[in-house]
Amino acid sequence: MKEYKLEDMMPVKAIEQQIWRMFDILRGNSIGSNDYHIILLFLSLYKDDQISKVFLFDENLINLEEVQILSDTNSKKPEHDYSKIIESFNSSLLNIRNKGFKELIDALFQINKAILKENFSEIFDFTLYRITQSQGRSGGEFIQPIEITRFICALADLPEKSKVFNPFAGLASFGVFLDQGQNYFGQEVNQKTWALGALRIMAYKRPGTSHYVCDDSILHWPKEDEKFDLVVANPPYGMRLNQQYREVEPGIRTVEQFLIEKGVNSLKNKGKLIALLPQSFLFRGMHEQRLRQHLIEEDLIDTIISLPGGLLLNTGIPLIVLVINKDKKLPGKVRFIDAEKFVESKSSREKVLNDYDLIKHLSINSKEDISQEIIDNQHQVNEPLSEYGSTILGQNDLNISDIERVVDAAQIKEFDYNLNVPRYFQKHIEGVKLKDIVEFVRGSRRDIPDEGMMIRIRDLKDDKLDFKLDLSQVEKTEFRRPHLRLIDESCLLLATRWKTLKPTFFEFSSEAIFLNPDILSFKINEKLADTAYLINELHSDYVEEQLASYRQGVTIPMIRQDDLLEVVVKLPSLEEQKAKVQGIVELSDKISILKQERNALAHGKEVRQFSEFASLKHTLGRPRQNILDWSDNLLDFLTKKKVGFEPLNKAFTEFYDIDIISALKEIKRDVNFITDVLEKGENGLVLSEYEKEVIPLSDINSIINELSNNGFNFKIKKLSLKGEKLKERGIYANKTLFKTLLDNILTNANKYAFDKKATGNEVVIELTEVDDSLSMEIRNNGKPFPKNFDREKFITKYSTADSSNGSGLGGYDIHRIASDFNNPDWILSLNEDPFFLVKFKFQFSIKLIN
């Protein structure tokens, strides 16, 4: 009977398995993940017959430091110039020189070259994306998902021989997907990224010319007389032009502004500019508002496509695809497309665009008059664009009107050139605008005292029934902020920042309150609206949908007063309003009784006490204090008596990779941490003993950054959270428990994943913000968990992967703490990633601190 080999049945899969073997060799020889891209270089050289096994293993010839890696026996002139590319990989070549290099090359030459050549672009991209996904945010900085690239290229709809310019090109994603013979010119400033992008373009062998260079797009934008059919880019977000760039472009502040202004000037008469940008571009003020006004008045914006956050690896912010077109098919109008329905969630932090279905719904390639059809349909339902800019949607299956609006430039002007997509998708609601039932209470800005009851957003209620301001919970504060308003009459308080109004009623008796601009105050017309009813309606879903369409800002959303007053509220008669509120109150009373009964049962349970622990804590008190005192003494001495200390500190740093002062501070932090745990530990790790609060994201960053490698067989790579206003937002947790969670995970990795200390041993802690949540992923490149060991076994008390080396309490406590932080469904991913075999994934809701 004939035997069938894997390589005969599934040749590409077989090669992929051989490539994973090469990665295993790197991992087994403690090569860090930053050097994994070297495999792509070796595959490319091998495919193009530019690498000789005999040559590489001849120690008299090979000299990796001078990057002499090309075959000396190959008389065939290379199709591609690898010299500059190889130079970019020099540090990685040196790192692997004495670490499994021969084994790695042996594995490379076992790959079937004919099959590799035939399927090289597919294999190259598959390998590239797997490496990038494993590296997380740092790996995803220069590459975008294939689905987004395909979609943007479909939007471009270019004929053959078109000229395309791709500034900020990253890994040349647009260059390899333009497949109709277009002439591509790309610039990428990062040399390592450029080298990978060059290999990628070589892998695809696309029709048309490709000119991809390592260059700075801001300093070396093409000359004014060079024009393109398409300028396409995914620029670095939030990058402000520094002094070096200001001298070149003095009137431009951000990279988005630079791209659009320069890009429009580089277009041919019928050219397009397509950019993947953060949604904040649509509503930011000052320079970008003036830019939006210019684009609308010049009738250059064709389409704006809104995408939710979580699509990119390197950031969780919401995105847009902006299409500027000098040859618009709908002059004087802008297409707005809400593509959220075409985004599928693969995990808590990973989302994927279904670009094929979106393209199908938009009929990009087959129906040029689709937008005019939508306009006709809108007029048929007697709902003019100037009023709501939307159609009345039924319960039918998704159709084109669910995702697209076409809006006149005149209406955009009325909205002060705010292009935020949800604003143009509002549904018609029968009701009364808020401005018709409330009146703004201005208060007084004069004679503000030095202190008083300053109300912050955190003091407002977020409860449909318990909505009255409780002044007993507000302390008098010394005023340092300007722009406070004194309020000395009963009124409704509404928060303008974050994603909830927190409607709260202030009942004035004798004590005035003071408000900052984040809180607005209104007097309710009681002849039209019952206070309790109105507050309940402000919590409703249909009101929240309207608020979401008006809010602007990504990090901390806010709503303008004029927009807030445009919100429509359903308003039946006063009798009906009061009856509805009464029904809600009665239901709430029943729920309250059930809660009281449950609490009584819970309090009836006895908690076992450990008196021996109190004695132990007392015994350890003096030694703990002694360690802290001597740590302080040493720190004081070494900072004051520097004579002779610097050589010692230098030697210590070289040996331990940390200076003496930092080591002493670590000792103090750890002893204080032990003290915090012991103070609450009479009953073991009782989570209720640890008071939770909203910990600022900046403090979470600090906790991660202060983690020490000391005593571990690995290095901790810390990818802390990036973004704005990290001190103003946080997660509801406890610092001691958060540190305990991290300590248990790191200790577990040290026990089971790494047998010995080695250079490439890594534990990566990565923080990312996605959809108002903090995502924390902790991954290691050590040994995997045993087979048949899963999350349920990991979190079971006293269950352990190695009974001779641990109690099993670590996983149990990790689960308890995560659950206490409202994340009981955290993920333990085992053996799914070929580079990082163990991944912990947590997700915590982000809250506003004010």
DADA-V804156 format. One record per helix or strand of 2 or more residues. SS is the DSSP state (~ for helix, > for strand). FROM is the first residue (numbers start at 0). TO is the last residue. If there is no record, write none. Layout:
# DADA-V804156
<<SS & FROM & TO> <SS & FROM & TO>>
This chain:
# DADA-V804156
<<~ & 5 & 8> <~ & 10 & 27> <~ & 32 & 34> <~ & 37 & 46> <~ & 52 & 56> <~ & 63 & 65> <~ & 82 & 87> <~ & 89 & 95> <~ & 100 & 107> <~ & 112 & 117> <~ & 119 & 134> <~ & 138 & 140> <~ & 145 & 155> <> & 162 & 165> <~ & 172 & 176> <> & 182 & 187> <~ & 190 & 203> <> & 209 & 213> <> & 227 & 232> <~ & 242 & 245> <~ & 254 & 264> <> & 266 & 277> <~ & 278 & 281> <~ & 286 & 296> <> & 300 & 306> <> & 318 & 324> <> & 332 & 337> <~ & 339 & 341> <> & 342 & 344> <> & 350 & 352> <~ & 354 & 361> <~ & 369 & 379> <~ & 399 & 402> <> & 403 & 407> <~ & 408 & 413> <~ & 420 & 424> <> & 431 & 432> <~ & 433 & 435> <> & 437 & 439> <> & 450 & 451> <> & 453 & 454> <~ & 456 & 458> <~ & 470 & 472> <> & 476 & 477> <> & 484 & 486> <> & 490 & 494> <> & 503 & 505> <> & 512 & 514> <> & 518 & 523> <~ & 530 & 537> <~ & 540 & 549> <~ & 560 & 563> <> & 567 & 568> <~ & 573 & 602> <~ & 610 & 639> <~ & 644 & 655> <~ & 659 & 678> <~ & 686 & 688> <> & 692 & 695> <~ & 696 & 704> <> & 714 & 718> <> & 728 & 732> <~ & 734 & 751> <> & 761 & 769> <> & 772 & 779> <~ & 790 & 794> <~ & 808 & 819> <> & 826 & 829> <> & 837 & 847>>
